[in-house]
């Protein structure tokens, strides 16, 4: 077996900087490629800076979001619907990458319809939250942090689902860049015996608080009221209409 010559060993000892990765591929590496890919991923897509909230009541759930989308430091849209029906009695809010969120919603809607066609019954909210978490854990829907709200045979449900698929059931929850402002309002005003109308008002107060302090949230409010009868989604440019 050949041993390294002193010259070769000396050359290895002098490797530094970009050449220090002696175990890397010899071909196809470019200086700063990782940083460029990361920067491109950060800047390529439209994002919803966003404030979204979800509240559970005895009669159903209320989901509310602002309506602004951003592209870097620019407001790219003032009329984004960030809550969608994905189940006959369930809806999902979106926060994060718009393209990934739209893809997630389409995938969930297809899976819910397929489940109903195969089994002849609607998917439970527990199963739907698990499915959503599994989709996010797959890594195919990067940078999406949704709230799932719905009603099934067991009652009303609100699920907080993080970008890596972690799922927890809550009485109320928030996501997005304005979360800290909205959460303070919910902590003060949420009660378990709220009516649906009262829950809408509390959700609107939470969104309004975030809009006034978070630059990435604004331009109105989307509200979804989910009951055993279905999903009703409305939008208001003036949040005070709900207060």
Secondary structure as the mmCIF struct_conf table of DSSP 4:
data_model
#
loop_
_struct_conf.conf_type_id
_struct_conf.id
_struct_conf.beg_label_comp_id
_struct_conf.beg_label_asym_id
_struct_conf.beg_label_seq_id
_struct_conf.end_label_comp_id
_struct_conf.end_label_asym_id
_struct_conf.end_label_seq_id
HELX_RH_AL_P HELX_RH_AL_P1 UNK A 6 UNK A 13
TURN_TY1_P TURN_TY1_P1 UNK A 14 UNK A 14
HELX_RH_3T_P HELX_RH_3T_P1 UNK A 17 UNK A 20
TURN_TY1_P TURN_TY1_P2 UNK A 22 UNK A 23
BEND BEND1 UNK A 24 UNK A 24
BEND BEND2 UNK A 26 UNK A 28
TURN_TY1_P TURN_TY1_P3 UNK A 31 UNK A 32
HELX_RH_AL_P HELX_RH_AL_P2 UNK A 33 UNK A 44
BEND BEND3 UNK A 45 UNK A 45
STRN STRN1 UNK A 47 UNK A 48
STRN STRN2 UNK A 51 UNK A 56
BEND BEND4 UNK A 58 UNK A 59
STRN STRN3 UNK A 61 UNK A 66
STRN STRN4 UNK A 69 UNK A 71
TURN_TY1_P TURN_TY1_P4 UNK A 72 UNK A 73
STRN STRN5 UNK A 74 UNK A 77
BEND BEND5 UNK A 78 UNK A 78
STRN STRN6 UNK A 83 UNK A 87
TURN_TY1_P TURN_TY1_P5 UNK A 88 UNK A 89
STRN STRN7 UNK A 90 UNK A 93
STRN STRN8 UNK A 96 UNK A 97
HELX_RH_AL_P HELX_RH_AL_P3 UNK A 98 UNK A 119
BEND BEND6 UNK A 120 UNK A 121
HELX_LH_PP_P HELX_LH_PP_P1 UNK A 122 UNK A 124
HELX_RH_AL_P HELX_RH_AL_P4 UNK A 125 UNK A 137
TURN_TY1_P TURN_TY1_P6 UNK A 138 UNK A 139
BEND BEND7 UNK A 140 UNK A 141
BEND BEND8 UNK A 143 UNK A 143
STRN STRN9 UNK A 144 UNK A 144
STRN STRN10 UNK A 147 UNK A 152
TURN_TY1_P TURN_TY1_P7 UNK A 153 UNK A 154
STRN STRN11 UNK A 155 UNK A 161
TURN_TY1_P TURN_TY1_P8 UNK A 163 UNK A 164
STRN STRN12 UNK A 167 UNK A 170
BEND BEND9 UNK A 171 UNK A 171
STRN STRN13 UNK A 172 UNK A 176
TURN_TY1_P TURN_TY1_P9 UNK A 177 UNK A 178
HELX_RH_AL_P HELX_RH_AL_P5 UNK A 179 UNK A 189
TURN_TY1_P TURN_TY1_P10 UNK A 192 UNK A 193
HELX_RH_AL_P HELX_RH_AL_P6 UNK A 196 UNK A 213
TURN_TY1_P TURN_TY1_P11 UNK A 215 UNK A 216
BEND BEND10 UNK A 219 UNK A 219
STRN STRN14 UNK A 221 UNK A 227
TURN_TY1_P TURN_TY1_P12 UNK A 228 UNK A 229
STRN STRN15 UNK A 230 UNK A 236
BEND BEND11 UNK A 237 UNK A 237
HELX_RH_3T_P HELX_RH_3T_P2 UNK A 239 UNK A 242
#
